[in-house]
Amino acid sequence: MTVDFSALGPAQEFYNIIDRNAGLGVLFAGRERNQARHRVQTVRDHYLFHYILEGKGSFSLGKRTWLLGPGAGFLLAPGIACRYVSDSQEPWVYAWVGFHGREVARILTQVGLKHPVFEAAFDPVLAQRILGLTQILEQRPPGFSLAAEGQLMLLLSDVARLNGERARVDLAAKAESHTWAEAAAEFLQTNFHRNIGTDDVAAYVGFHPSHLGRLFRAHYGTSVHAWLIRTRIERAKLLLRSTDRSVTEVAQSVGFRSYSPFEKRFRSLTGTSPTNYRRGSFFT
């Protein structure tokens, strides 16, 4: 895929509807073919990501400076002073997006953008993505604000793809407030109704099943499989008490393919059958 930037000229910036309650909200996006030695020194109160399409220049934060060309990007964070300067012979052509929201810090950690500089080979998909976001705000079709937010999420997923192993902090980021075992338990509580097992949970957190099993047992005192079964049965008890679904429907709703294994597991954990439990004298 080739991308032609010859039509890009002086700075153009386009604005989105501001949602102050957004988890991840686009504020504006723009594009520019810089003049030689174009210089910006700024402090922002939002996040601002630039993606370099052509040319060369430097980005400085504190005492450190990076020389950046096509395929690189740089992230301005709220309240952090920085400066960037285009080359005198081959000035930058770049596009940018400004964004904010209560989920931004978590998302940036997930995609590996905690560092202010993103360096990778030029990627035409990412280039098209950020220019497409700018075009959405320029043309403002019906639903443009939602489209802009969706495009930003796709853009950040492109950054994660290009960051490769560095973006494997998808779940490691959660370890700042959750242990790996808690991340696994959260996955089970969300997906217990699906046809999943220990291998699926291990794949989710990125560990070998036996290693996850040791972590999980150390934290919860039980196996991943036992936790999954107990979660399913607890949900089944709730459905039996609060709905008129058939017992077979309840079994299927909580992840059992047929009634027989459901009845066996239910009886082992509650001391009675699902049918007797529903009658009310065994509620626990």
C-alpha positions in Angstrom: 0.0 0.0 0.0 1.4 3.4 -0.9 0.2 6.7 0.5 0.5 10.0 -1.4 1.1 13.1 0.8 1.9 15.5 -2.0 -1.5 17.3 -1.5 -0.9 18.1 2.1 -0.1 21.7 2.8 -0.2 24.3 5.6 -1.7 23.3 9.0 -5.4 22.4 9.0 -7.1 21.3 12.2 -10.7 20.1 12.7 -12.7 19.8 15.9 -15.0 17.3 17.5 -17.9 17.7 19.9 -16.5 17.8 23.4 -17.7 15.1 25.8 -16.2 15.9 29.2 -17.4 12.5 30.6 -15.8 10.4 27.9 -13.6 7.4 28.7 -11.7 8.2 25.5 -12.7 11.3 23.6 -11.3 12.9 20.5 -10.9 16.7 20.8 -9.5 17.5 17.4 -7.2 16.2 14.6 -5.1 17.9 12.0 -2.4 17.6 9.3 0.5 19.8 8.2 3.4 20.1 5.8 5.9 22.0 8.0 8.0 24.9 7.0 11.7 24.5 7.4 12.8 24.8 11.1 9.1 25.0 12.2 9.3 25.1 16.0 6.7 24.4 18.7 7.3 24.8 22.4 4.2 24.0 24.4 2.5 22.6 27.5 -0.9 21.0 26.9 -3.8 20.1 29.2 -4.7 17.1 27.1 -3.0 14.3 25.2 -1.7 15.0 21.7 -0.2 12.3 19.4 1.7 13.2 16.2 2.5 10.6 13.5 5.3 11.5 11.1 4.5 10.8 7.4 7.5 12.4 5.8 10.6 14.4 6.6 12.8 14.7 9.6 12.9 16.7 12.9 13.6 16.5 16.6 11.4 16.1 19.7 12.8 17.2 23.1 11.5 16.5 26.6 13.6 17.8 29.4 17.3 17.3 28.6 16.6 14.4 26.1 16.2 14.8 22.4 15.1 12.3 19.8 15.7 12.6 16.0 12.5 11.3 14.3 11.6 10.4 10.7 8.7 8.7 8.9 7.0 6.1 10.9 7.8 7.6 14.3 5.4 9.5 16.5 5.5 11.5 19.7 3.1 11.9 22.5 2.5 15.1 24.5 1.0 14.4 27.9 -1.0 16.9 30.0 1.1 19.4 32.0 4.5 18.2 30.5 6.6 20.9 28.7 8.2 19.8 25.4 9.4 21.2 22.1 9.7 19.9 18.6 11.5 21.3 15.6 11.3 20.4 11.9 14.5 19.8 9.9 15.9 22.7 7.8 16.3 20.6 4.6 13.5 17.9 4.9 10.8 19.3 7.2 8.2 17.1 8.6 4.8 16.2 7.1 2.7 14.9 10.0 -0.8 14.4 11.3 -2.0 14.6 14.8 -4.9 13.9 17.1 -5.8 15.5 20.5 -7.7 13.4 23.0 -8.7 13.1 26.6 -10.8 11.0 29.0 -10.8 9.0 32.2 -9.5 5.8 30.5 -6.7 7.4 28.5 -3.8 6.5 30.9 -4.9 2.8 31.1 -5.3 2.6 27.3 -1.9 4.2 26.6 -0.3 1.7 29.0 -2.0 -1.2 27.2 -0.7 -0.2 23.8 2.8 0.6 25.0 2.6 4.4 24.7 3.6 5.4 28.2 6.9 6.4 26.6 6.7 9.9 24.9 8.3 8.6 21.7 7.0 5.9 19.4 9.5 4.5 16.9 8.7 2.0 14.2 9.0 1.5 10.4 6.6 3.6 8.4 3.2 1.9 8.4 0.7 3.0 5.6 -2.2 1.5 7.6 -1.5 3.8 10.6 -0.9 6.7 8.2 -4.3 6.1 6.5 -5.9 5.8 9.9 -4.8 9.1 11.3 -5.5 10.9 8.0 -8.9 9.2 8.0 -9.7 10.5 11.5 -8.8 14.0 10.3 -11.1 13.6 7.3 -14.0 12.5 9.5 -13.8 15.7 11.6 -13.4 17.8 8.4 -16.4 16.4 6.7 -18.6 15.7 9.7 -20.9 13.0 8.3 -23.8 11.8 10.5 -22.4 10.1 13.5 -19.0 11.7 13.0 -18.2 12.0 16.7 -18.7 8.2 17.2 -16.8 7.5 14.1 -13.9 9.6 15.3 -13.7 7.8 18.6 -13.8 4.5 16.8 -11.1 5.6 14.5 -8.9 6.6 17.4 -9.3 3.2 19.1 -8.3 1.6 15.8 -5.3 3.9 15.5 -4.2 3.0 19.0 -4.6 -0.7 18.2 -2.3 -0.1 15.2 0.3 1.4 17.6 0.0 -1.7 19.8 0.5 -3.9 16.7 3.6 -2.0 15.8 4.9 -2.0 19.3 4.8 -5.8 19.3 6.1 -7.3 22.5 6.2 -3.9 24.2 2.4 -3.9 24.0 2.2 -7.2 25.9 1.5 -4.9 28.9 -2.2 -5.3 27.9 -2.7 -7.3 31.1 0.6 -6.5 32.8 -0.9 -3.0 33.2 -3.6 -4.5 35.4 -1.0 -5.9 37.7 -0.5 -2.4 39.1 -3.8 -2.8 40.9 -4.6 -6.5 40.4 -2.6 -9.7 40.6 -2.4 -12.0 37.6 -4.7 -14.3 39.6 -7.3 -11.6 40.0 -7.1 -10.8 36.2 -7.8 -14.5 35.6 -10.7 -14.5 38.0 -12.2 -11.5 36.4 -12.0 -13.2 33.0 -13.8 -16.2 34.5 -16.5 -14.1 36.0 -17.1 -12.4 32.7 -17.0 -15.5 30.5 -18.2 -18.4 32.7 -21.2 -18.9 30.4 -18.9 -19.7 27.4 -17.2 -23.0 26.5 -13.9 -22.1 28.2 -11.4 -24.0 30.3 -8.0 -23.5 32.0 -6.2 -23.2 28.7 -8.4 -20.3 27.6 -7.8 -18.4 30.8 -4.0 -19.0 30.6 -4.0 -17.7 27.0 -5.9 -14.6 28.1 -3.3 -13.7 30.7 -0.4 -14.9 28.6 0.9 -17.6 30.9 1.5 -21.4 30.6 -1.5 -23.1 32.2 0.6 -24.8 34.9 2.2 -21.5 35.9 -1.2 -19.7 36.0 -2.5 -22.7 38.0 0.2 -22.2 40.7 -0.4 -18.4 40.9 -4.2 -18.9 41.1 -4.0 -21.6 43.8 -1.6 -19.5 45.8 -4.0 -16.5 45.7 -7.4 -18.2 46.0 -6.6 -21.6 47.5 -8.3 -23.5 44.7 -7.8 -24.4 41.0 -8.9 -22.3 38.0 -11.3 -25.1 37.0 -12.8 -25.3 40.5 -13.3 -21.6 40.5 -15.0 -21.7 37.2 -17.4 -24.5 38.3 -18.3 -22.6 41.5 -18.9 -19.4 39.6 -21.2 -21.3 37.2 -23.2 -22.9 40.1 -23.5 -19.6 42.0 -25.0 -18.0 38.9 -27.3 -21.0 38.4 -28.6 -20.7 41.9 -29.4 -17.1 41.2 -31.3 -18.0 38.0 -33.2 -20.8 39.7 -34.3 -18.4 42.4 -35.2 -15.4 40.3 -36.4 -16.8 36.9 -38.8 -19.4 35.5 -36.3 -20.8 33.0 -36.3 -24.5 32.8 -33.5 -26.3 34.6 -31.9 -27.3 31.2 -32.0 -23.7 30.1 -30.3 -22.6 33.3 -27.6 -25.2 32.8 -26.9 -24.0 29.3 -27.0 -20.4 30.4 -24.1 -20.9 32.8 -21.9 -22.9 30.5 -22.9 -26.5 30.7 -23.7 -28.3 27.5 -26.2 -30.7 28.9 -28.2 -31.3 32.1 -26.3 -34.4 33.4 -22.9 -32.8 34.2 -24.7 -29.7 35.5 -26.9 -31.7 37.9 -23.8 -33.6 39.2 -21.8 -30.4 39.8 -24.8 -28.7 41.4 -25.5 -31.5 43.8 -21.8 -31.8 44.8 -21.7 -28.1 45.8 -25.2 -27.6 47.3 -26.2 -31.1 48.5 -29.4 -31.1 46.5 -30.6 -31.2 42.9 -31.4 -28.0 40.9 -35.1 -28.9 41.0 -35.2 -29.3 44.7 -33.2 -26.1 45.2 -35.7 -24.2 43.2 -38.5 -25.4 45.5 -37.0 -23.1 48.1 -36.1 -25.2 51.1 -32.4 -25.4 50.1 -31.6 -21.8 49.4 -28.1 -21.0 50.6 
